[in-house]
Amino acid sequence: MATPVQQNLIAKNQEYVASFHQGGLPLPPGKKYAVVTCMDARIDPAAAYGIALGDAHVIRNAGGNARDALRSLVISEQLLGTQEILVIKHTGCGMLTFKNEDAHAVVEKNLGAGGKKELEGLDFQPFPDLEKAVKDDVTFLKESRAIPDEITVSGWIYDVESGGVTSII
């Protein structure tokens, strides 16, 4: 039996299919850019960043982390032609609230020795300073040999309370 979340997926998808007319969009993003942003449920990248279906690749992970997104970014720009990367972190991010040792302790408490062993040495990549984290990720991408110099990389902060964005770098 389907869970309530699965039931909602099915029902909302049926509504979407009934009015969907954009199946012919090309595979590469039309505006040739990628966004790296957080998986936080308070962020709607399409609405907040003005991204229409087919415009851009949106890569989401905990903290909008560029290192975690590198594989997808390389595919985006090398195979699908993107020419710009926007790194967009946000205020009130959960990654500001803990340290690596905290995350590892929670894993051990909740998942036991097996979970601890499997994630041993994993850097959860938390950060104590939001603006510095944006700058660090932009620097990481600009210095990466996997991202060509001609790719434009910029960093932003999205404010979850106002909905506004601020350019950082």
C-alpha positions in Angstrom: 0.0 0.0 0.0 1.3 3.4 -0.9 2.3 5.9 1.9 0.5 9.3 2.0 3.6 10.8 0.5 3.5 8.3 -2.4 -0.3 8.9 -2.8 0.3 12.6 -3.1 3.1 12.0 -5.7 0.7 10.0 -7.8 -2.2 12.4 -7.5 -0.1 15.6 -8.2 1.7 13.9 -11.1 -1.6 13.0 -12.7 -2.6 16.7 -12.5 0.8 17.7 -13.9 0.6 15.3 -16.8 -2.9 16.6 -17.7 -1.5 20.0 -18.6 2.1 19.1 -19.5 3.2 20.3 -23.0 6.9 20.7 -22.7 8.1 17.2 -23.5 10.0 18.4 -26.5 12.6 20.4 -24.7 16.2 19.7 -25.6 18.5 17.8 -23.2 21.1 20.6 -22.7 19.8 23.5 -20.6 18.6 26.3 -22.8 20.3 29.2 -20.9 23.5 27.2 -20.5 24.0 27.5 -16.7 24.0 25.4 -13.6 22.9 26.2 -10.1 24.4 24.6 -7.0 22.1 25.1 -4.1 20.9 23.5 -0.8 18.4 20.7 -0.5 16.6 22.8 2.2 12.8 22.4 1.7 12.3 26.1 2.2 14.0 26.9 -1.2 12.1 26.7 -4.5 14.9 27.3 -6.9 12.6 27.7 -10.0 10.5 30.4 -8.3 13.2 32.0 -6.2 15.9 32.2 -8.9 13.7 32.6 -12.0 14.4 29.3 -13.6 11.9 28.0 -16.2 11.7 24.4 -17.2 14.6 23.6 -19.5 16.7 26.7 -18.6 19.3 25.3 -16.2 20.7 22.4 -14.3 19.8 22.6 -10.6 22.1 20.6 -8.4 20.9 20.3 -4.8 22.7 18.8 -1.8 23.2 19.5 1.9 24.6 23.0 2.1 24.7 23.7 -1.6 28.2 22.2 -1.5 30.4 22.6 -4.6 32.7 19.6 -3.8 29.7 17.3 -3.6 28.3 18.8 -6.9 31.6 18.5 -8.8 30.7 15.3 -10.7 27.4 16.8 -11.8 29.0 20.1 -12.8 31.6 18.4 -14.9 28.8 16.5 -16.7 26.8 19.7 -17.1 29.6 21.7 -18.6 31.6 19.1 -20.5 28.8 17.0 -21.9 25.9 19.4 -21.9 27.4 22.8 -22.7 26.8 24.9 -19.6 29.0 28.0 -19.4 28.2 29.4 -16.0 27.8 28.2 -12.4 25.9 29.9 -9.7 26.7 28.7 -6.1 23.8 29.8 -3.9 23.9 29.0 -0.2 21.2 30.4 2.2 20.6 31.9 5.6 19.5 29.6 8.4 21.3 26.6 6.8 21.5 23.5 8.9 25.1 23.1 7.9 25.8 26.1 10.2 24.5 24.3 13.2 26.9 21.4 13.8 30.5 20.1 13.5 31.7 16.9 11.9 32.1 15.2 15.3 28.4 16.0 16.2 27.2 14.4 13.0 29.3 11.3 13.5 28.1 11.0 17.1 24.4 11.1 16.0 25.1 8.5 13.3 26.7 6.2 15.9 23.9 6.8 18.4 21.1 6.2 15.9 22.7 3.6 13.6 25.2 1.8 15.8 28.6 0.5 15.0 27.7 -0.5 11.5 26.6 3.0 10.5 29.6 4.5 12.3 32.0 2.2 10.4 30.5 2.8 7.0 30.7 6.6 7.4 34.1 6.6 9.2 36.2 9.5 7.8 33.3 11.1 6.0 33.5 14.9 6.0 29.9 16.1 6.4 31.4 19.5 5.3 29.6 21.7 7.8 30.6 25.4 7.9 30.4 28.0 10.7 30.5 31.1 8.5 28.0 31.4 5.6 29.7 34.1 3.5 33.1 32.4 3.9 31.6 29.1 2.8 30.3 30.7 -0.4 33.7 32.3 -1.1 35.4 28.9 -0.4 33.2 27.0 -2.8 33.6 29.6 -5.6 37.4 29.5 -5.1 37.3 25.7 -5.1 35.5 25.7 -8.5 37.7 28.4 -10.0 40.9 26.6 -8.9 39.6 23.1 -10.0 41.3 21.7 -13.1 38.0 20.0 -13.8 36.2 23.4 -14.4 37.7 25.3 -17.3 38.8 28.9 -16.8 36.2 30.2 -19.3 33.4 29.0 -17.1 31.9 31.9 -15.1 31.5 31.1 -11.4 29.7 33.3 -8.9 28.5 33.0 -5.3 25.3 34.2 -3.7 23.3 34.0 -0.5 19.6 33.5 -0.5 17.7 34.8 2.5 15.0 32.3 3.5 13.0 34.9 5.4 12.8 37.6 2.7 13.3 35.5 -0.5 16.0 37.9 -1.7 19.5 37.0 -3.0 22.7 38.9 -2.4 25.8 38.6 -4.6 28.9 37.6 -2.5 31.6 37.0 -5.1 
